[in-house]
C-alpha cells in the first residue's frame, strides 16, 4: 500500500517529537523541567467543573447536539464578544461552535482553499497553519514575522503578485510563539490590505485572555471594516485551563462562518451538549477568574524573564500569552541549543525552528508549570553558566 502525497508532505508535529525526546531523557533518569507545550498545569476552575457535573446528568445532553452549536451557546459567545470587545454578533449567522479552535483552523483551509491555492502564513507561527494548508492541497507562503517589525507580519513586504493570488492570510495575536500583541495601527492596515487584495483574514485569538499589566488585547472585529474581511477563532482552552475539553468558536464574516459550517456539518457532529453548557457558564462568569489567574501567571513570567536577564539576555517581558521567546546564545543553532540544554540541565524548551524557518536563532519557553519548578530552572541555568553572551552551552 502507498501513502498519499498529502500525507508524505506533512512533517512530524513538533510536540510529538518533543514528547519522544522527553520520554527518552526520563528513561535515563534525568529530572525534566518541562517548559515545552503550553498546556496549563492548573486544573479547570471548580465552578466550571460543577456546572459540567450538573449538565452531564441531564439526559437532554446525551443526544447529538446541533451541528452549529446550541443557540444558547452561540448567544453566550455573542454576549461575551459584546462585553469583552464591544463587538455585535448575530448568533444565528456569525457564530459557530468548534471542537477546540485547532479543529476549526484545520477545517478553514479545506473550506477556503482549492488544490494549488495559496495561503499566507506567519513565520514563525503556530505549526498547525502550515500543516492545515498541506492537508487541503494548498500552497503555504511564509510571511516573515521579525523582531525588527515588532513580531508583526510586514504586509508591505508581500509581493503584490502573490497577494493577488492568495485566498487567505492567517494572523495570530497575541502571538504563539512570540507573545507579541498587535497594535491598533497593524489591524487597521491589515483590514485595508485585505480589502485591496480580496483576501480573507483568519485571526487566531486563542490567547486574548492571557494578558498582563491590564493590557487587554483587542479583536480585529473591533475595527471598522473588520467583519467585512475577517473571521476570528477563539477557544476556552487557555482562558479557563480547559485544553482537554475541546470547545471553542469562530465568529465574524457571515459568508465565511457559514461556509466553514458547511464543511463541519459534513465531517463532525458538534460539541457535546454538556460541555457547551459548562462553556456558557464560564463565559458568563469569567472576569474574576481571569484577573486572578493572570496575576498569578505574571509572577511566573517575571521569574523567567528576570532570571534570563540576570544571565545576559535583554528581554522585554511579553504582555500576553504563556510564552517567552528568546534568542539563543551565539555559536549554536536552535535545535542544538535545546538538545544540549535538555542533556545538561534537564530543562525542556522548544526550538524556534519548530515554528518555521524564521524561528532559527530563538527558542520558546512555556510558563505553564509551578513557580518552584520555574525557579529551579533558573537555578540550573546559573549553575551551568548558561548565558546569552556565552559561545556555547557549557556543562
C-alpha positions in Angstrom: 0.0 0.0 0.0 1.1 3.6 -0.7 0.6 6.7 1.3 -0.9 9.8 -0.4 1.3 12.6 -1.4 -0.6 14.7 1.0 0.5 12.6 4.0 4.1 12.5 2.7 4.3 16.3 2.7 3.3 16.6 6.4 6.3 17.0 8.7 6.3 15.4 12.2 4.3 17.5 14.7 6.8 19.4 16.8 5.3 18.5 20.1 5.1 14.8 19.3 8.8 14.9 18.6 9.4 16.8 21.8 7.4 14.1 23.7 9.7 11.5 22.3 12.8 13.4 23.5 11.3 13.9 26.9 10.5 10.2 27.3 13.9 9.2 26.2 15.6 11.6 28.7 13.3 10.4 31.5 14.2 6.8 30.8 17.8 7.8 31.6 16.8 9.2 34.9 17.0 12.9 34.0 14.8 15.1 36.2 12.9 17.0 33.5 11.6 20.5 33.9 9.1 20.7 31.1 8.8 24.2 29.7 7.7 22.9 26.3 4.0 22.7 25.4 1.6 25.4 26.5 -0.8 23.2 28.5 -1.9 24.8 31.8 -0.9 22.9 34.9 -3.7 24.5 36.9 -7.0 22.5 36.9 -10.1 23.8 35.3 -11.9 26.1 37.8 -14.2 24.2 40.1 -17.2 26.4 39.2 -17.0 25.1 35.6 -16.5 21.5 36.7 -19.5 21.7 39.0 -21.6 23.1 36.1 -20.4 20.2 33.9 -21.3 17.7 36.5 -24.9 19.1 36.6 -25.1 19.2 32.8 -23.8 15.7 32.2 -26.6 14.3 34.3 -29.2 16.0 32.1 -30.5 13.3 29.6 -31.2 16.1 27.1 -27.4 16.4 26.6 -27.0 12.7 25.7 -28.2 13.1 22.1 -26.4 14.7 19.2 -26.1 18.4 19.6 -26.9 20.9 16.9 -24.1 20.9 14.3 -23.5 24.7 14.6 -23.7 24.7 18.4 -26.7 25.2 20.6 -28.4 28.6 20.2 -27.8 29.2 23.9 -24.0 28.6 23.3 -23.9 30.9 20.3 -25.9 33.6 22.2 -23.4 33.3 25.1 -20.5 33.8 22.6 -22.3 36.9 21.3 -22.7 38.3 24.8 -19.1 37.6 25.6 -17.9 39.4 22.5 -20.1 42.3 23.3 -19.0 42.6 26.9 -15.3 42.0 26.1 -14.7 43.7 22.8 -17.9 45.7 22.2 -18.4 43.7 19.0 -22.0 42.8 18.0 -22.5 39.4 16.5 -25.6 37.7 15.1 -25.6 34.3 17.0 -27.6 32.7 14.2 -25.3 33.6 11.3 -21.9 34.9 12.6 -21.1 32.4 15.4 -20.2 28.7 15.0 -19.1 26.3 17.8 -15.8 24.4 17.3 -14.3 21.3 18.8 -11.5 23.5 20.0 -10.1 26.2 17.8 -7.4 23.9 16.3 -10.2 21.9 14.6 -11.8 25.0 13.2 -8.4 26.2 11.9 -7.8 22.9 10.1 -11.2 23.0 8.5 -10.8 26.6 7.4 -8.2 25.5 4.9 -10.5 22.8 3.5 -13.2 25.5 3.2 -11.3 28.3 1.5 -8.6 26.6 -0.5 -8.7 24.6 -3.7 -5.7 22.5 -4.5 -2.9 24.8 -5.6 -4.4 27.9 -3.9 -2.0 30.0 -1.8 -2.4 30.8 1.9 -0.2 33.4 3.6 1.1 32.2 7.0 3.2 33.9 9.7 6.8 32.6 10.0 7.5 31.8 12.8 3.9 30.7 13.6 1.7 28.0 15.0 2.7 24.8 13.2 -0.9 23.7 12.6 -1.4 26.5 10.0 1.3 25.1 7.6 0.1 21.5 8.1 -3.5 22.5 7.5 -2.7 24.1 4.2 -0.8 21.0 3.1 -3.7 18.7 4.1 -6.0 20.9 2.0 -3.6 20.6 -1.0 -2.9 24.3 -0.8 0.4 26.1 -1.1 1.7 27.7 2.1 3.5 31.0 1.6 5.6 32.3 4.5 5.2 35.9 5.6 8.2 36.9 7.8 7.5 37.9 11.3 10.6 39.6 12.7 11.8 41.4 15.8 12.6 44.4 13.6 8.9 44.7 12.9 7.8 44.1 16.5 6.9 40.5 15.6 4.1 41.6 13.3 3.9 40.5 9.6 5.3 43.1 7.3 2.3 43.3 4.9 4.2 45.8 2.6 6.9 43.1 2.0 4.4 40.7 0.5 4.8 40.6 -3.3 1.7 42.2 -4.8 1.5 39.4 -7.4 1.4 36.9 -4.5 -1.1 38.9 -2.6 -3.5 38.9 -5.6 -3.3 35.1 -5.9 -3.7 34.4 -2.1 -7.1 33.3 -0.8 -6.4 33.8 2.9 -3.9 35.1 5.4 -3.6 33.8 9.0 -2.8 36.3 11.8 -2.2 35.2 15.4 -2.3 37.8 18.1 -1.4 37.5 20.9 1.2 35.5 19.1 2.4 32.0 19.6 5.4 31.6 19.8 6.4 35.3 20.1 4.0 36.6 22.7 3.5 39.7 20.6 0.3 41.8 20.7 -0.9 43.6 17.6 -1.1 47.3 17.6 -4.2 49.2 16.5 -2.3 50.5 13.5 -1.5 47.0 12.4 -5.1 45.8 12.5 -6.3 48.9 10.6 -3.6 48.3 8.0 -4.4 44.6 7.7 -8.1 45.3 7.1 -7.2 47.8 4.3 -4.7 45.4 2.8 -7.2 42.5 2.8 -9.9 44.7 1.1 -7.3 45.8 -1.6 -6.4 42.2 -2.5 -9.7 40.5 -1.7 -8.0 38.1 0.9 -9.8 36.6 3.8 -8.2 37.3 7.2 -8.3 34.4 9.7 -7.3 35.8 13.1 -6.3 33.3 15.8 -7.3 34.9 19.1 -6.6 31.9 21.3 -4.6 33.9 23.9 -6.6 37.1 24.2 -7.4 36.4 27.8 -3.9 35.6 28.9 -2.6 39.2 29.4 -0.6 41.1 31.9 -0.4 44.6 33.4 -4.0 45.3 32.5 -3.2 45.4 28.8 -6.2 43.7 27.2 -5.5 42.5 23.6 -8.1 43.6 21.0 -10.2 41.8 18.4 -9.8 42.6 14.8 -13.6 42.7 14.6 -13.5 45.9 16.8 -12.1 47.9 13.9 -14.1 49.5 11.1 -14.4 47.0 8.2 -13.1 44.1 10.3 -16.2 42.0 9.8 -16.1 42.6 6.1 -12.8 40.7 5.6 -12.2 38.7 8.8 -13.2 35.7 10.9 -11.7 35.1 14.3 -11.0 31.8 16.2 -11.2 31.6 19.9 -11.1 28.8 22.5 -11.8 28.3 26.1 -8.6 26.2 26.4 -6.3 28.9 27.6 -8.7 31.2 29.2 -10.1 28.6 31.6 -7.5 25.8 31.6 -9.8 23.7 29.5 -7.4 22.3 27.0 -8.8 18.8 27.2 -12.5 19.8 27.0 -12.2 20.8 23.3 -14.6 23.7 22.9 -14.2 27.0 21.0 -15.8 29.2 18.4 -15.3 31.0 15.1 -17.0 34.3 14.6 -17.2 37.2 12.2 -17.9 37.5 8.5 -21.2 35.8 7.9 -20.3 34.3 4.4 -17.1 32.8 5.8 -18.6 31.5 9.0 -21.5 29.8 7.1 -19.1 28.3 4.6 -16.9 26.8 7.4 -20.1 25.5 8.9 -20.9 23.6 5.7 -17.6 21.7 6.0 -18.1 20.9 9.7 -21.7 19.6 9.3 -20.3 17.0 6.9 -17.3 15.9 9.0 -18.2 16.1 12.7 -21.3 16.1 14.9 -20.6 19.1 17.1 -19.6 19.7 20.7 -21.1 17.6 23.5 -24.0 19.5 24.9 -22.9 19.3 28.5 -19.6 20.9 27.5 -21.5 23.7 25.8 -23.5 24.3 29.0 -20.3 24.5 31.0 -18.8 26.8 28.5 -21.8 29.1 28.6 -21.5 29.3 32.4 -17.7 30.0 32.1 -18.2 32.9 29.6 -20.9 34.4 31.6 -18.9 34.4 34.8 -15.3 34.7 33.6 -13.8 38.0 34.7 -12.9 37.4 38.3 -11.2 34.1 37.4 -9.2 35.6 34.5 -8.0 38.6 36.7 -6.8 36.2 39.4 -5.1 33.8 37.1 -3.3 36.4 35.0 -1.9 38.0 38.2 -0.6 34.5 39.1 0.8 33.9 35.6 2.5 37.3 35.6 4.6 36.2 38.6 5.7 33.2 36.6 6.6 35.3 33.6 8.7 37.5 35.8 10.6 34.6 37.3 11.8 33.5 33.8 12.3 37.0 32.3 14.2 38.3 35.3 16.3 35.1 35.5 17.3 35.2 31.9 18.2 38.9 32.1 20.5 38.1 35.0 22.2 35.7 32.7 22.9 38.2 29.9 19.7 38.2 28.0 18.0 41.6 27.5 14.3 40.6 27.2 11.3 42.8 27.4 8.5 41.0 29.3 5.7 40.0 27.0 2.3 41.5 27.6 0.4 38.3 26.8 0.5 34.5 26.3 2.3 31.8 28.3 5.4 32.2 26.3 8.9 33.7 26.5 10.5 34.0 23.1 14.2 34.4 23.5 17.3 34.4 21.3 19.8 31.5 21.6 23.4 32.1 22.6 25.9 32.6 19.8 27.8 29.7 18.2 24.9 27.2 18.0 21.6 26.5 16.4 18.1 26.5 17.8 17.9 22.7 17.6 21.3 22.1 19.0 20.8 24.6 21.9 17.6 22.8 23.0 19.2 19.4 22.8 22.2 20.5 24.8 20.0 22.3 27.3 18.0 19.1 27.9 21.0 16.9 28.2 23.0 19.1 30.6 20.3 20.7 32.7 17.1 18.6 32.2 15.3 21.8 31.0 13.0 21.1 28.1 12.2 24.1 25.8 11.1 24.3 22.1 13.5 25.2 19.3 12.4 28.2 17.3 12.6 26.2 14.1 9.6 24.2 15.3 7.6 27.3 14.3 9.1 27.7 10.8 12.4 28.6 9.3 12.0 32.2 10.6 12.3 30.8 14.2 16.0 29.9 13.7 18.1 31.7 16.3 15.3 31.6 19.0 13.7 29.2 21.5 10.4 29.2 23.3 9.7 28.8 27.0 6.3 28.0 28.3 5.5 29.1 31.9 2.7 26.5 32.4 4.4 24.9 35.4 4.8 25.7 39.0 6.7 28.7 40.4 9.0 26.3 42.3 10.0 24.5 39.0 10.5 27.7 37.2 12.8 28.9 40.0 14.6 25.6 39.8 15.0 26.1 36.1 16.7 29.5 36.6 18.9 28.0 39.3 20.1 25.2 36.9 20.8 27.8 34.2 23.0 29.7 36.6 24.7 26.5 37.9 25.6 25.5 34.4 26.6 29.1 33.5 24.3 29.2 30.5 24.4 32.8 29.5 23.3 34.6 26.4 26.8 36.0 25.9 28.3 32.5 26.1 29.7 31.0 22.9 28.1 27.6 23.7 26.1 25.8 26.4 28.7 24.7 29.0 28.4 21.7 31.2 
